[in-house]
Amino acid sequence: ASATPDDLTDKLWGMHNTGQNGGKVDADIDAPEAWAIHSGRKDAPVIAVIDTGVDYNHPDLKANMWVNKGEIPGNGIDDDGNGVVDDVHGFNAFANSGNPMDGHSHGTHCAGTIAGVGNNGQGVTGVMQEAQIMAVKIFADSGSTNAAAIIRGINYATQMGARITSNSWGGGAANQGIFDAFNSSPALHIMAAGNSSGNNDTRPHYPSNYELPNNVAVAASDRNDNKASFSCYGEKSVDIAAPGRDIYSTVNGGGYASKSGTSMATPHVAGVAGLVASAFPDA
């Protein structure tokens, strides 16, 4: 695979920082160095983006969407018997339907950082140039949700074999049902640390603060390799930082935009985890 795909633009400083726009050289995730070894594959381990859904028709995402081969599209039948009708690309856990289309753009932006199609001459490349993204929608398009929807979403990702989950969401009190859903999953869960600038060691942020052996809590860094001002942190409760300010990625309707947050840092880490799992399936 090419170490420098043709859609690695200067806007993607988190992938490759040459000092553009006043950044610090090499304050990035060293994506080209990784791609020289492995850039993903069409049958890579599945990554579930648990979020507001994904625009699975986006031209820079469509080829990297997970396809449920046990389902016949559009026939109104639960062909694979998993309890969801026509779940071709994932699950709308909020509405209990097989259509996880994003009407918000947050999940689509996260998906693009993980797995925007690489080297296709348009838009962006994700950390994984080839991948399988499962869309798990746990929010209404307005941004509201509830614990039952979250639990259904996590359990679906587990049931359908996701190896990694990307969780750019959080807030509120601890919830035993959500904890149990994550804890019973064999997947690796990447979780945003939160955007309130707080110390999560003293003021917990959930789900990233759940004491689990299979979760990674992610803070956000900027293009100068500093902690982003909004990012939560915590010596004991936050594991890693990744680029999270002014991150350019896919949005609904075939577009692109920049967003900031630990939400944007989390998919960088999920993408790296996906590369590792793809290159080393037994890891």
N, C-alpha and C positions, 0 to 999 in steps of 0.2 A: 504494500500500500504506500501511496505517496505520503511523505511526512508533512508536506505542505499542500493541502487540498486547495483548489482554486476558489473556494468560498471562505477561506480563512482571511477575513478582512481586518483592517486596522481597528475596527470597532470591537473586535473580540479580544480585548486586552487580557481578559482572564485566561484565555488559552495561550496567548503569546504576546508578551509585553516587551516591546522594543524601545519604550520610552515615549510612545505616542501620547499626545495630549497632556504632556507634563508628568507622565508616569515614571515609575522607577523600573529600569531595565531588569527583566527577569522576575518581576513581581507577578508571577503567573503560576499556572499548574504544570508548565512544561509539556503541553499537549503535543507539539511536534516531535519531541524526544520520545514520548510514549508511542505516537503513531508510527515511528520508524520501526517499532517492534510489533505493534498490533493496533489496528484501528476499528476493530469490531467485526461482526459477521452476521449474515442474515438470520442464522439460527442461534444467535447469542442467547444466553439466559435471559428470561423475561424480567423486565423492570416495570413494576406497577407505579404509575404516577397517581398517588392518592391526593386528589385536589378538586378543582372546579370542573373537571373534565378535560378533554383534549379535542381540538379541532382536527379530527382524524382525516379530513379532506385537504388540509393545508399541503400545498405542493412540496414544502420542505420537510414534511413529516410523514406523508402518506405511505411512502415505501418502507418506513421503519416502524409502522404500527403492527402490533401483535394481531394475528388473525386466529380466531377460535375455529380450528378446523373441524370441530365436532358440530358446528352450527351451520345450517343452510340459511343464507341471508334472506330476510324479508318474507319468510313463509309463515310467520306467526306461530311457530311451533318451537317448543323447547327441545330441540333435537338431541342435545347431549344430556338432558335430564339433570341439569345443575340448578334448576329452579328459576332460571332467567331465560326469557324468550328473546331470540335474535341478538344475543350478546356477541356480536362479531368482533368488536374491537375492545370490549370491556363491559363495564356495569355502571349504571346510574343508581347508586345505592340510596341516594336521597329520594328519588321518585320510584325506586324499585322497578326499573325498566332496563332494557338492553341497549339503550342509546345514551352513551356518555358524552355527547357533544357538549363542548364548552360554550357557554353563553356569556362568559365573564372575561376570559383571556389569561387569567393567572396560571391555570394549569397548562395551557398551551405554551406560555412563555417558559415555564419550567421544563416542559417536554423538549423544547427546542435546544436548550442548553445540554440536556442529556444526549439527545439523539436527532438533532437536525441532520438531514441527509447530507453527507459529506461529498465534496468533489462533484457536485451536480451543476455548478456554474450559476447558482443563485443563492441569495440570502445569506445563510449562515451554515456553519458546520457545528454539530454537537460534539461533545467529548467522545462519544461513539459515532463514527461515521456510518456504520451499519449497526442495527440493533433491533430489538423487539420491545416496543412500548405498549403496555396495557393501560388503558384509560380507566381509572376508577373514580367516579364522580361522587363525592360525599357532600357537596354544597349545592344549594340552589343557585341560580344565576345571580341572585341578589347578594350572595355571600353568606347566607344563613345556613346553619346545620344543627344537628342534634346528635347525642351520643349513639342512638340506635342506628342512624345512617352511617356514622363512622365505623361502628362495629361491623355492620353488614359489609362495608367496603373492605375492611381489613380481612374479614373472613373469606370474602370472594377471592381476593388476591392469593390467600393461602390455598384455598380450594383449587384454584386454577393454575397453581404451580409457579407463582412469581418467586424469583430467586432474591430479588432486591425490591424494596419499596422506597419511594421518595416522598417525604412528608413535609411539605412547605406550609405548615399550618400549626396552630396552637393557641393556647389561652384557656383561662378558666381553671377550675379546681381539678384535682386528680379524680379519675373515674375508674372504678375497679373493673368494669366491663371492658373498657378500652385497653386497660393494662393487660387483662386476661387475653384479649384478642391478639395483641402484639406478642405476648409471652408464649402463646400456643403456636405461633408461626415459626417455621424454620428459616424464614427469610432474614436477610440483613436489612435493618430498618435505618434509613438515613433521615434525620429529623432536624428541622430548623430550630435554632436556639432562642429565637425571639428578637423583637425589634424595640424593646423598651429601655435599652441601654443599661439594664440592671445586672446585678450579680446573681446568677441562678443558684449559686451555692447557698445564698441566704434567702432568696425569694424564688422558689421553684417555678419553672415554666414547663407546662405539660403539652405534648407528650415527651419532649426531649429529656425531661428530668426523671422519667421512669427508670428505676434500677433494673435494667435488663442486660443480659450478656450479649444481646444481638442488636443493640442500637448505637448509633453514632450521632452525637449532637454537634451541630455545625454553627459556628459564628461566621460573621462576614468581614472580609478585608477589602481595602480599597486599592486603587492602582499604584499606590506608593507603599504597599505592604504594611499599612497600619490597620488597626481595628477600625472598622467603619463606626462613625459616631453613634449610630442608632443601635448597634449590635449588642445583644446580651453577651455575657462572658461568664466564666466560672472555672476556677482552678480544678475543681473536682467534677463538675457537672457538664462542662463543655469540652469536647474532645479535640476539635480541629477547627481551623478557619479556612475559608475559601473565598474567591472573588465574589463580592455581593453588591458592589455599588456601580451604577451605570453599566448594567449588563444588557447587551443587545441580543434579542432573540425573537422567536416567532410569536405572533399574536393572531387572534381570530381573523378569519376572512382572507387568509393568504398574506397578511402583513407582517411587519417587524417593528419593534419598539424597544426602548431601553427602560428598564425597571431596576429598583434597588431594594434590598432587604436580605435577611438571612434566608428568605424564600428563594432568592436567586443564587445564594451560596450553596444551598443544599443540593441542587441538581448537578453542580460541578462534582461534588463528592459522589453522588449516585452514579454519575457517568464514569468516574474513575473506577468505582467498585464494579461496574458493569464490564469495563475493559479487563479488569483482573479476572473476573469470573469467566469471561469469554476466552481469554488467552490461556487460563489455567483452570479448566473445568473442575478439577479435583481439589481446588484450594478451599 
